[in-house]
Amino acid sequence: MFDSIVPYTTTTAELKTSGIDPEKTPNVAILSHADLLRKIVAGSSIDVRLLDPELQSCLMETKSCVAYEIEQTHLDRKRFGNFWLDFLSFHRRVDISGWQFDAIVVVRNTRVIYKLWSGKPNIQQFVDERNPLGPLQGLGGSLLRR
């Protein structure tokens, strides 16, 4: 879907039909002028003059330009190990895998003028939680307050 967005060609109506609609699509945010400036320029040593001229003029304006930020993440969590130790919160082991995709699409008037993406194509995490007291581990503070 992101590859079908062509700067200077794709319109906001086409974005909506392809599923990029901040009013209906989850995880699509409208960035303010300050947010866009912070995401593209601030925190980096890039000179603004090196950016696309259309994007430069868009960053200088606040009325005719809008940006959408798309954040999509898919994580699978697989718990394994002893069922009773996990169920009673003594020892929980979880294997987490998936991907993350982030994109920014800048629109001037009704036409896309810039797009940028980043992400993590392969997320692998392992969580190993041990609670020697099991289900009683979190009760310490609440018992003292009574």
C-alpha positions as CSV (number, residue, x, y, z in Angstrom):
1,M,0.0,0.0,0.0
2,F,2.8,2.4,0.9
3,D,4.6,1.7,-2.4
4,S,1.5,2.8,-4.3
5,I,1.9,6.4,-2.9
6,V,3.6,8.5,-5.6
7,P,4.7,12.0,-4.6
8,Y,3.2,14.8,-6.7
9,T,0.6,12.3,-8.1
10,T,-1.3,10.7,-5.3
11,T,-4.2,12.7,-3.9
12,T,-5.8,12.7,-0.4
13,A,-8.9,10.9,-1.9
14,E,-6.6,8.1,-3.2
15,L,-5.0,7.9,0.3
16,K,-8.4,7.4,1.8
17,T,-9.4,4.7,-0.6
18,S,-6.1,2.9,0.1
19,G,-6.8,3.0,3.8
20,I,-4.9,6.0,5.1
21,D,-7.7,8.0,6.7
22,P,-6.9,9.5,10.1
23,E,-10.7,9.7,10.9
24,K,-11.3,6.0,10.2
25,T,-8.0,4.1,10.3
26,P,-6.4,3.2,13.6
27,N,-2.8,4.3,14.2
28,V,-2.9,7.1,11.6
29,A,-2.2,10.5,13.3
30,I,-2.4,14.0,11.9
31,L,0.9,15.8,12.7
32,S,0.9,19.4,13.5
33,H,3.4,21.8,11.8
34,A,5.6,21.6,14.9
35,D,5.5,17.8,15.1
36,L,6.5,17.5,11.4
37,L,9.3,19.9,11.9
38,R,10.5,18.0,14.9
39,K,10.3,14.6,13.2
40,I,12.1,15.6,10.0
41,V,14.6,18.3,11.0
42,A,15.1,18.7,14.7
43,G,17.6,16.4,16.4
44,S,19.5,15.9,13.2
45,S,22.4,17.7,11.7
46,I,20.7,18.0,8.3
47,D,20.6,21.5,6.7
48,V,17.0,22.3,5.8
49,R,18.2,23.5,2.4
50,L,19.2,19.9,1.5
51,L,15.6,18.7,1.7
52,D,13.3,18.5,-1.2
53,P,12.3,22.1,-2.2
54,E,8.6,21.3,-2.0
55,L,9.1,19.9,1.5
56,Q,11.1,23.0,2.5
57,S,8.4,25.4,1.5
58,C,5.8,23.1,3.2
59,L,7.8,23.3,6.5
60,M,7.8,27.1,6.2
61,E,4.0,27.2,5.8
62,T,1.4,26.2,8.4
63,K,-1.9,26.4,6.5
64,S,-1.8,24.4,3.3
65,C,0.4,21.5,4.5
66,V,-0.6,18.5,6.6
67,A,1.2,15.3,7.5
68,Y,0.0,11.9,8.4
69,E,2.0,9.6,10.6
70,I,1.3,5.9,10.2
71,E,2.3,3.4,12.9
72,Q,1.6,-0.2,12.4
73,T,2.9,-3.0,14.6
74,H,2.3,-6.7,14.7
75,L,3.5,-8.8,17.6
76,D,3.0,-12.5,18.4
77,R,3.4,-13.6,22.0
78,K,4.0,-17.2,22.7
79,R,4.1,-18.3,26.3
80,F,6.0,-21.5,27.1
81,G,7.3,-23.4,30.1
82,N,5.5,-25.0,33.0
83,F,1.8,-24.1,32.9
84,W,1.3,-24.0,36.7
85,L,4.4,-21.9,37.3
86,D,3.2,-19.4,34.7
87,F,-0.5,-19.5,35.9
88,L,0.5,-18.8,39.5
89,S,3.0,-16.1,38.4
90,F,6.1,-17.9,39.7
91,H,7.9,-18.1,36.4
92,R,6.7,-16.7,33.1
93,R,8.6,-17.1,29.8
94,V,7.3,-15.3,26.7
95,D,8.8,-15.3,23.2
96,I,7.8,-12.1,21.3
97,S,8.2,-11.8,17.5
98,G,6.8,-9.5,14.8
99,W,7.4,-6.3,12.9
100,Q,6.9,-2.6,13.1
101,F,6.3,0.0,10.3
102,D,6.4,3.8,10.7
103,A,5.7,6.2,7.9
104,I,5.2,9.9,7.3
105,V,3.2,11.2,4.4
106,V,3.2,15.0,3.8
107,V,0.3,16.5,1.8
108,R,0.1,20.0,0.4
109,N,-3.4,21.1,-0.5
110,T,-4.7,17.7,-1.8
111,R,-1.5,16.2,-3.2
112,V,1.2,14.1,-1.5
113,I,4.5,15.8,-1.8
114,Y,6.7,13.7,0.4
115,K,6.8,10.3,2.0
116,L,9.3,8.7,4.3
117,W,9.3,5.3,6.1
118,S,11.3,3.4,8.7
119,G,10.7,0.3,10.7
120,K,11.8,-3.0,12.2
121,P,11.2,-5.9,9.8
122,N,12.1,-8.5,12.4
123,I,11.4,-8.1,16.1
124,Q,12.6,-10.8,18.4
125,Q,12.3,-10.5,22.2
126,F,12.4,-12.9,25.1
127,V,10.8,-12.1,28.4
128,D,11.8,-14.2,31.5
129,E,9.9,-13.1,34.6
130,R,10.6,-14.7,38.0
131,N,8.5,-14.0,41.1
132,P,9.7,-16.2,44.1
133,L,6.5,-15.4,46.0
134,G,4.3,-16.1,43.0
135,P,0.8,-14.6,43.3
136,L,1.8,-13.0,46.7
137,Q,4.6,-11.0,45.1
138,G,2.6,-7.8,44.6
139,L,0.6,-7.9,47.8
140,G,3.4,-6.6,50.0
141,G,2.6,-2.9,49.7
142,S,-1.1,-3.3,49.9
143,L,-1.0,-5.4,53.0
144,L,1.2,-2.8,54.8
145,R,-1.4,0.0,54.1
146,R,-4.2,-1.8,55.9
